[in-house]
Each structure stands twice: as C-alpha cells, then as structure tokens.
Amino acid sequence: MHIGIMMFSTDQTVPPAPLAHMIAERGFEAMFLPEHSHIPVARTTPYPRGGELPPEYYRTIDMFVGLAAATTAEPGLTIGTGVTVVPQHDPIYLAKQVASVDRLSGGRLIFGVGYGWNQDEIEHHGVSYKRRRSTTRENMLAMRRLWTDEIASFEGEYVNFSPSYQWPKPVQVGGPPIVIGGLAGPKLFEHIAEFADGWAPVGPRTIMDGLPALQKAFEEAGRDPAAIRLHAFDTRSDPSLVEHYAKLGVERLIITVAPTDQDGLAKVLDELSPLNDLVR
C-alpha cells in the first residue's frame, strides 16, 4: 500500500510546490489536493463535521494549477484530486485540464471524483443539486470520449458536442484512474462499475461493509471485481489503522492533514513519516 498526504493549499498555507517537496522528502508516495470553487456566504448546507465551515474551503488554490506546480517541483510524486467536484465543471474544459496535468506528470495522476455535498455551491454553477449524480455520470462519459477518440462527439441530456478534436490525450491510456468518493450505495456502485476504476471512501468499516456490493456491481457490468482499485481518505493515522487499510487491499491511503504553515507542516509530516515503514 502507498501512503499519500492531502492538505488544503491556500494563500495562507504552504504553496503546492513546497508542499510537494516536503511530502516527497519524507518518503510519502503521493500528494492530493481538494477543491471548492467558492463558498456562498448565505448557506443552507451545514458543514458535515459540524460548526462553522473553515476558511480554507474558500481560500484554496485551484486544484489543477496546484497539481501542475507540484508535479513540476517533484516529477516522481504521484498526484491526485481529492476530489474534483465534477458537476461544477464544464466537461470539455475539465477533460483538457485532466489530460494536460496527466501529461505534465508523466502519467502519475489519480483522478478522484465526487458529486459534491454543498448544495449552495453546486447550484451557483447552474446545476440542480438533485441531478448532480446524473450530471456527473454524463460529464464523465463525455470526458472518456474526449480522452480516447481521435474525433470525439457526445449527445446527452446535459452534454452535447459535435465531432471534435481535443488534444493532448492523457499519457495513461483511456485517461487516469478514476476513483469515486462517497458512502456505499447502489447508485454509487453502479456509476463506479460503469465509468470508473475504483472507490475512495472514508473508514475501513465502510470498505468492509460495502465492498461485496461493489464487487457484485462489477460482475453485473461484465467487469472483473479483482480489478477494483481501492483508495481511502482519512484524518486518522494511528499505525494499527494504517495496517488495517493495507490488509483490506487498499492501494493508496491518503492522510488528510490540517492546513498550516511550513514549520507546522514539517512537524506533522515528521511525526507521520514512520508510517511509510509499515507498508514497505
């Protein structure tokens, strides 16, 4: 199992390029960045962890700009999106951004995908919150066309474009590995089996309870359940938990650390770095 680090990189924290250096220097295999386009001041959506929404949610550096800086600074580092809120993006532009970053990284991008939880934010993008899952599905199917077809076209309910060229194509054939975040459920697993490569939940219990249903969804879609790529996001980092994730067959554990300055981050990463010895 690989271990990666994810942190909100903002105008008040360690920028993406130094962040990549600090992560790589301590032996971590990957760096992931989260995203939010903006946060409406008047919100009806509560913060999932309770209390006030922390300011890093509206100060974060653009995900793809940050990942481009990171992979330029540390070419050997795996980079990832944790996660891209797909329904908030134009799929044609998003396909180009993903392909471009994958190419800049030499094929080291993991494309983490999410439906989004902040109703107010999503609806500012002109997307119905109730239709965010179907919008995500169609966007992803259209993006696959752009990544794989020399002349791509798509006709759907939300996405339509006539035969078109789009280059560069991703280095990774068919596009980077797509892992979808979210709680276990039939619609999520249906989507993973249809257009993704794996699942990126939070917590080992979620994996243990949900994996049999995901494997069944792969079988019903005519795909090999053994090919499922498991990633996991977690704020916890105790050694027994890390070992548990490894035993479950998780390919990459991404530990989320609190946003901080260089000195604070160095201390946190130094404390976490021995975890790499558990999975080598």
Secondary structure, 3 states (H helix, E strand, C coil): CEEEEECCCECCCCCHHHHHHHHHHCCCCEEEECCCCCCCCCCCCCCCCCCCCCCHHHHECCHHHHHHHHHHHCCCCEEEECCEEHHHCCHHHHHHHHHHHHHHCCCCEEEEEECCCCHHHHHHCCCCHHHHHHHHHHHHHHHHHHHHCCCEEEECCCCEEEEECCCCCCCCCCCCCEEECCCCCHHHHHHHHHHCCEECCECHHHHHHHHHHHHHHHHHCCCCHHHCEEEEEECCCCHHHHHHHHHCCCCEEEEECCCCCHHHHHHHHHHHCCHHHHHC
